[in-house]
Amino acid sequence: MLLVWRIVQLKSDAEPWWFLDGWEKDIVDEWHFSSKDEAFNFYSDKMTDKQTKYEYVRVKRGTQVAFWNKEEFFFCDDCDEDLQVYHGFILFHLDAPFTKETMNAEEQSFFEKIFTHKNEA
């Protein structure tokens, strides 16, 4: 069975769409799927759940998402300051981020409906 869809969850001081050097070390969980329907349904359920747990959400490119609460920080020794913690999610198809630019209209509509209430700070 070919697993062509992947969802990764990250925890970092950077939002997931930056793909900074070494971003893979921030992966805290990942899920693999062979079908688009399985991946989309799991993604939708996960996003709905996270929207109830975090005060803020920001979505880029349709499926790259950062959740956070203002009071969740960690101290950065190198920069000598507190940095915001982001809980990020990225949907991949064939090892590339699945973005609005590669979606058809039906897929775009599916993802837009997930994030009906976006509270961006």
N, C-alpha and C positions, 0 to 999 in steps of 0.2 A: 504494500500500500504506500503510495507516494504522499508524503506530507508537504503540501505546497503552501499552506497558510500557517502563520505563526503570530502569536501575540506575546509581546514582552512587557513586563512590568519593571520599572526602574525606581530607585530611590536615590535622589541626588540633589545637589544645590543648583543644578541646571535643568531647564525644561528639556523634555526629551527630543525636541526637533533640532537641537543644536549639534548633535552627534560630535561632541568634542572628543579629542584624542582620548582613548581609553574608556569611552562611554560604556562599553560592554561590561566593565567591572561593576557598574551600578545596577545590573540586572539582578532582581531579587526573585523573579519567577518567570516562567514562560510556558506557553501551551502550544501544541502543534495539532493541526487538523488536516484531514485529507479533502474535506469538502468546504466550499464557500459558505453554504448554509450553516454548517456547524460553527465555523469561525465567526460569522456575522452574529449568530444568536448568542454565542458565548460572550463576544465583545459587547453586545447590547446589554446583556444581563450584568456584566461586570461594571459597565459604565453607569448603569442605573443604580447599582449598589453603591458605587463610590460617590455619586452625587449626593447621596443621603449622609455620607460620612465626612465630607469635606465642604468647607464653606465656599471655596473658590474653585473655579474650573476655567481653563483656557484651552481652546481647540485650534490647532493649526492643520492646514492641508486636509481637513476632513476627518482624520483618524488618529492624529498625534495629539495626545491629551496630557495636560498637567493638572493635577489636583493639589490643593494645599489649604492649610489653616494658618492664619497669620501668626499664631503663637508657637508654631513648630519650627524651631531653629536648631542649628548645631554650630559650635564654635570652630572656626577655621584658624588653626595655628599659623599657617603660612601667611594669611592675610590679616590676622589679629582682629577678627570681627565675627559677629554672628551672621550666618547665612540662612536664607529660607530653605526649608526642605520641600522638595517637589516629589510627588508620587506620579510618575509618568507611565503612559501606555502607548505602544506603537503596534499597529497592525501591519504585518508584512505579507506579501504575496511573492513567492519564488525568490525569497531573500532580499527583496527591495520593499521599502515602505509603500504601502497601498495608499495612494493619495487621490485627491479630487481630480487631478490631471489625468489619471488613468481609469477613472470610474465612468460608467455610463449614467444616464439621468436617473434611472431607478435606484442604483447604488448610492448616488449622491443624496437622493431623497431619504433613503433608509438611514443614513448617518446623520443627516440634519435633524431628523425626528428624535434621535436619542438625546440631543442636547437642546431641549426646548427652553431650559432655564440655565443660562450661563451667567454666573456672577464673577466678573473679572475685576481684579483690583489693579 
